[in-house]
Amino acid sequence: NNILLVCFFLATNDLVKRLRPCGYGWTQIHDRCFRYIPVLQTWSRAERDCRSKGATLASVHDIQEYHEIQRLILTATHSYQETWIGGSDAQEEGLWLWSDGSAFHYTNWCGSHINHGRNWNCLRMNHSGGKCWDDYTCQTRLPYVCAKNM
């Protein structure tokens, strides 16, 4: 009976892992796992918290992925909450990089993106009625989205 019980547990545990490859609280979007964190943090504290979870602030690589991340936030908050993602130009003004090191090819800037100066180096999403991207002062406290590879 003990062997049967162990086999059942292992099979059940394997099934749960296959059903939830990202783990509890994470949502699979394409080949990555995402998690909306409703806690208000500065950009750097949000990044540090994501790293403590084996992730980084989310990078976004196409419009479909952006809409999926928006849907994740909408499901959690019932609104398009302004939220930190992993873009920053703190190292060099106007040169945007993702905190996960991936290429920064896709963008969704609001209108004709106006860079707000030296202290506006972090990327928020769901800004204004266009629900687009805008640079913002990194010391502002916003909720955030973490992402990790599967």
N, C-alpha and C positions, 0 to 999 in steps of 0.2 A: 504493500500500500504506500509506503514512503517513497519508493521509486516512482510509482505512478503519480503521486502528488508533486514530486520534484519535476517530473517531465511536464505535467500540466502547468506548473508555475513558469518554467522556462519557456514553454510554447506561448503562454499568455503574455509573458513579459516581452517576448520577441514580437508578438502581434501588436502590442501597445507601441513599441518602438517604431514599427513600420507604419502604424496609423498616425503617430505623432513624431515624425523624424526630427523635429526641431525641439521637442521638449515642451513641457507644460508652460503655458503663457506666451509661447512664441507662435507666429503664423508663417507658414511657408508661402513665399512668393517667388516663383521660378525656382532657382537653385540656391536661394538664401532664406534665412529665417529672420523675421522682423518682430519687434516688440515695442508697442507704444507705452511710454512711461509717463503717467500723468503728474508726476512730481515736478514742481517748478525749480529749475536749476539754471545757473549760468552755463554758457556753452562748454567751458572747460570742465566744470563739475559733472555735466551730463556726459561728456566724453569719458571722464574717469569712471563714472558709474557703469557705462556700457562696457568698458574694458574689464571691469571687475566681473562682468557676466560673460567674458570671452568674446566680446563683440566690439564694435565701434559705433559712433553715430552713423546713421544710414547714408550711404551714397545712393544716387539715383541715376540710372543709365538710359532710360527711355520714358516716353509719355505713358505707356501702359503700366510700367512699374510705379510711376508717380501716382497714377490713379488708384492702383492697388494700395499704396501706402496711405493715400487720402481716405480710402474706404476703411482701412484699419482704424484710423483716427476717428472717422465718423461713427463707426460702430461703437467705439469706446466712449465717445463724448456727445454724440448726437449733434455735432457741429463740426465745422472745418476750423478747428483750433489752430492758431499760429503755433508752430512747433519747430524746434531745432532739428536740423539734419547736419551731416558731417562736412559741409563745405566751409572753407576758410581762406581768406587771402591775407592773413596776419603776417606771413613771412615776406611777402612782396605785394604791395598794393596793386590790385587788378589781376593778379595771377592766382586763380582759384584752384585749390587742391582739395581732394577728399581725404579725410583722416584715415581711411583704410588703405590709402596708397593707390587706388584705382584711377584710371584715366578720367579726366573731367571733360567729357565730350558733350553730353546732353545738358542743356540748360532750360530753365523755364522762368526767366526773369520777368518781372512786372514791367510792361510797356518798354520804353527805352530806358533800360537800367541806368540809374544815376548812382554813381558811387558816392557815398556820404562822407568819405574822408577816412583819416587814419584810425579812428576809434570804432568804425563800423566794419568789422572784419569777419563776422560770422553769418551763416546762412540760415534764414528761417523760411519755412514753407507756409502755404495757405495765407499769404498776406493779401489784404484788401479784398475787394469784391471779385477780383480775378483769380483768387486762390493760387497765386503765383509765388515766385521766390523774390526775396529782398535781402540785402545785407543789413545787418543790425548790430547794435553795440553788444559785444559779447558778455557784458556784465548783466544784461537783462535776464530775468528768470522766466524761462518758458518750459513747457513739457517737451519731451524729445522722443525720437525714434531710434532704437538701436538695431543693428543688423549684424548677422554672423553667417559664415558659410556653413552649409550643412555638413 
